[in-house]
Amino acid sequence: MVATLFATISLFLPPQGKIDASVLMWCAQLLILCATFLGVESYVNVIKNMRG
């Protein structure tokens, strides 16, 4: 919910400068965490098992 709000707000703000690598890494880690909570890894394993 909060991430959606931040993303929506950021669409209306002008760029403030360079994005630091640590911020990109933090966002990537949050996406991995969310994917883990949603069970994406389990879903991928089910598909692999179905193929062979």
DSSP file (Angstrom, degrees, kcal/mol; ACC not computed):
  #  RESIDUE AA STRUCTURE BP1 BP2  ACC     N-H-->O    O-->H-N    N-H-->O    O-->H-N    TCO  KAPPA ALPHA  PHI   PSI    X-CA   Y-CA   Z-CA
    1    1 A M     >        0   0    0      0, 0.0     4,-1.8     0, 0.0     5,-0.1   0.000 360.0 360.0 360.0 -48.8    0.0    0.0    0.0
    2    2 A V  H  >  +     0   0    0      1,-0.2     4,-2.7     2,-0.2     5,-0.2   0.896 360.0  53.7 -67.6 -39.5    2.7    2.5    1.0
    3    3 A A  H  > S+     0   0    0      1,-0.2     4,-2.5     2,-0.2    -1,-0.2   0.886 108.1  50.8 -62.7 -38.2    4.9    1.5   -2.0
    4    4 A T  H  > S+     0   0    0      2,-0.2     4,-2.2     1,-0.2    -1,-0.2   0.895 110.1  49.8 -65.0 -40.4    2.0    2.2   -4.3
    5    5 A L  H  X S+     0   0    0     -4,-1.8     4,-2.5     2,-0.2    -2,-0.2   0.931 111.9  47.5 -63.7 -46.1    1.5    5.6   -2.8
    6    6 A F  H  X S+     0   0    0     -4,-2.7     4,-2.5     1,-0.2    -2,-0.2   0.904 111.8  50.6 -61.9 -41.8    5.2    6.4   -3.1
    7    7 A A  H  X S+     0   0    0     -4,-2.5     4,-1.0     2,-0.2    -1,-0.2   0.903 111.5  48.0 -63.8 -40.9    5.2    5.3   -6.7
    8    8 A T  H >X S+     0   0    0     -4,-2.2     3,-0.5     1,-0.2     4,-0.5   0.922 113.2  47.1 -66.0 -44.6    2.2    7.4   -7.5
    9    9 A I  H >< S+     0   0    0     -4,-2.5     3,-1.4     1,-0.2     4,-0.5   0.893 106.9  57.9 -64.0 -39.6    3.6   10.5   -5.9
   10   10 A S  H >< S+     0   0    0     -4,-2.5     3,-0.6     1,-0.3    -1,-0.2   0.754  94.6  66.2 -66.7 -22.7    6.9   10.0   -7.6
   11   11 A L  H << S+     0   0    0     -4,-1.0    -1,-0.3    -3,-0.5    -2,-0.2   0.775 105.1  44.1 -66.4 -24.7    5.2   10.2  -11.0
   12   12 A F  T << S+     0   0    0     -3,-1.4    -1,-0.2    -4,-0.5    -2,-0.2   0.466  98.6  85.9-100.4  -3.2    4.3   13.8  -10.4
   13   13 A L  S <  S-     0   0    0     -3,-0.6     3,-0.1    -4,-0.5     0, 0.0  -0.779  78.8-119.5 -99.6 142.3    7.7   15.0   -8.9
   14   14 A P        -     0   0    0      0, 0.0    -2,-0.1     0, 0.0     2,-0.0  -0.432  44.6 -85.9 -73.0 155.1   10.5   16.2  -11.1
   15   15 A P        -     0   0    0      0, 0.0     3,-0.1     0, 0.0    -5,-0.0  -0.353  35.0-161.5 -61.2 138.3   13.8   14.2  -10.9
   16   16 A Q        -     0   0    0      1,-0.3     2,-0.3    -3,-0.1     0, 0.0   0.560  52.2 -73.7 -99.5 -10.9   16.0   15.5   -8.0
   17   17 A G  S    S-     0   0    0      0, 0.0    -1,-0.3     0, 0.0     2,-0.2  -0.989  80.0  -9.2 151.3-159.5   19.3   14.0   -9.2
   18   18 A K        -     0   0    0     -2,-0.3     2,-0.6    -3,-0.1    -2,-0.0  -0.471  59.0-126.3 -75.8 140.0   21.3   10.8   -9.5
   19   19 A I        -     0   0    0     -2,-0.2     2,-0.1     2,-0.0    -1,-0.1  -0.778  28.7-127.8 -86.4 124.3   19.9    7.6   -7.9
   20   20 A D    >>  -     0   0    0     -2,-0.6     4,-1.6     1,-0.1     3,-0.6  -0.378  12.5-122.4 -71.8 149.5   22.5    6.1   -5.6
   21   21 A A  H 3> S+     0   0    0      1,-0.2     4,-2.4     2,-0.2     5,-0.2   0.824 111.3  60.1 -61.7 -32.4   23.4    2.4   -6.1
   22   22 A S  H 3> S+     0   0    0      1,-0.2     4,-2.1     2,-0.2    -1,-0.2   0.858 103.2  51.1 -66.4 -33.3   22.5    1.7   -2.4
   23   23 A V  H <> S+     0   0    0     -3,-0.6     4,-2.3     2,-0.2    -1,-0.2   0.910 110.2  49.0 -68.4 -42.1   18.9    2.9   -3.1
   24   24 A L  H  X S+     0   0    0     -4,-1.6     4,-2.3     1,-0.2    -2,-0.2   0.900 111.9  49.0 -63.2 -40.2   18.7    0.6   -6.1
   25   25 A M  H  X S+     0   0    0     -4,-2.4     4,-2.3     2,-0.2    -2,-0.2   0.891 109.7  52.0 -66.2 -39.0   20.0   -2.3   -4.1
   26   26 A W  H  X S+     0   0    0     -4,-2.1     4,-2.0     2,-0.2    -2,-0.2   0.913 110.5  48.0 -63.3 -43.3   17.5   -1.6   -1.3
   27   27 A C  H  X S+     0   0    0     -4,-2.3     4,-2.2     2,-0.2    -2,-0.2   0.905 110.8  51.3 -64.0 -41.7   14.6   -1.6   -3.8
   28   28 A A  H  X S+     0   0    0     -4,-2.3     4,-2.1     1,-0.2    -2,-0.2   0.907 109.5  49.9 -62.3 -42.0   15.8   -4.8   -5.3
   29   29 A Q  H  X S+     0   0    0     -4,-2.3     4,-2.3     1,-0.2    -1,-0.2   0.877 109.4  51.5 -66.0 -36.9   16.0   -6.5   -1.9
   30   30 A L  H  X S+     0   0    0     -4,-2.0     4,-2.6     2,-0.2    -1,-0.2   0.897 108.8  50.9 -66.0 -39.2   12.5   -5.3   -1.1
   31   31 A L  H  X S+     0   0    0     -4,-2.2     4,-2.4     2,-0.2    -2,-0.2   0.902 110.6  49.0 -64.1 -40.1   11.2   -6.8   -4.4
   32   32 A I  H  X S+     0   0    0     -4,-2.1     4,-2.1     2,-0.2    -2,-0.2   0.908 111.3  50.2 -64.1 -41.5   12.9  -10.1   -3.6
   33   33 A L  H  X S+     0   0    0     -4,-2.3     4,-2.2     2,-0.2    -2,-0.2   0.919 111.5  47.6 -62.9 -44.0   11.3  -10.1   -0.1
   34   34 A C  H  X S+     0   0    0     -4,-2.6     4,-2.1     1,-0.2    -2,-0.2   0.908 110.8  51.6 -64.0 -41.5    7.9   -9.3   -1.5
   35   35 A A  H  X>S+     0   0    0     -4,-2.4     5,-2.3     1,-0.2     4,-0.7   0.884 109.0  51.3 -62.6 -37.9    8.2  -12.1   -4.0
   36   36 A T  H ><5S+     0   0    0     -4,-2.1     3,-0.7     1,-0.2    -1,-0.2   0.918 109.9  49.0 -64.9 -43.3    9.2  -14.5   -1.3
   37   37 A F  H 3<5S+     0   0    0     -4,-2.2    -1,-0.2     1,-0.2    -2,-0.2   0.854 110.5  51.0 -64.6 -34.1    6.2  -13.6    0.8
   38   38 A L  H 3<5S-     0   0    0     -4,-2.1    -1,-0.2    -5,-0.2    -2,-0.2   0.572 113.8-117.5 -82.5  -8.4    3.9  -14.0   -2.2
   39   39 A G  T <X5 +     0   0    0     -3,-0.7     4,-1.9    -4,-0.7    -3,-0.2   0.784  62.6 147.4  82.0  27.9    5.3  -17.5   -2.9
   40   40 A V  H  ><S+     0   0    0     -5,-2.3     4,-2.3     1,-0.2     5,-0.2   0.888  72.2  55.2 -63.3 -38.4    6.8  -16.7   -6.4
   41   41 A E  H  > S+     0   0    0     -6,-0.4     4,-2.0     1,-0.2    -1,-0.2   0.909 107.6  48.8 -62.0 -41.6    9.6  -19.2   -5.7
   42   42 A S  H  > S+     0   0    0      1,-0.2     4,-1.9     2,-0.2    -1,-0.2   0.888 109.6  52.7 -64.9 -38.3    7.1  -22.0   -5.0
   43   43 A Y  H  X S+     0   0    0     -4,-1.9     4,-1.9     2,-0.2    -2,-0.2   0.897 108.2  50.2 -64.3 -41.0    5.2  -21.1   -8.1
   44   44 A V  H  X S+     0   0    0     -4,-2.3     4,-2.3     1,-0.2    -1,-0.2   0.894 109.1  52.2 -64.4 -40.3    8.3  -21.4  -10.3
   45   45 A N  H  X S+     0   0    0     -4,-2.0     4,-2.2     1,-0.2    -1,-0.2   0.870 106.8  53.0 -64.7 -36.8    9.1  -24.8   -8.7
   46   46 A V  H  X S+     0   0    0     -4,-1.9     4,-1.7     2,-0.2    -1,-0.2   0.918 109.5  48.6 -63.7 -43.3    5.6  -26.0   -9.6
   47   47 A I  H  X S+     0   0    0     -4,-1.9     4,-1.6     1,-0.2    -2,-0.2   0.910 110.7  50.4 -64.1 -42.0    6.1  -25.0  -13.2
   48   48 A K  H  X S+     0   0    0     -4,-2.3     4,-1.1     1,-0.2    -1,-0.2   0.898 109.9  50.6 -62.4 -39.7    9.5  -26.7  -13.3
   49   49 A N  H  < S+     0   0    0     -4,-2.2    -1,-0.2     1,-0.2    -2,-0.2   0.831 107.8  53.8 -67.7 -32.0    8.0  -29.9  -11.9
   50   50 A M  H  < S+     0   0    0     -4,-1.7    -1,-0.2     1,-0.2    -2,-0.2   0.833 104.9  54.7 -70.6 -32.7    5.2  -29.9  -14.5
   51   51 A R  H  <        0   0    0     -4,-1.6    -1,-0.2    -5,-0.1    -2,-0.2   0.786 360.0 360.0 -75.2 -27.9    7.7  -29.7  -17.4
   52   52 A G     <        0   0    0     -4,-1.1    -3,-0.2    -3,-0.0    -2,-0.1   0.401 360.0 360.0 163.8 360.0    9.6  -32.7  -16.4
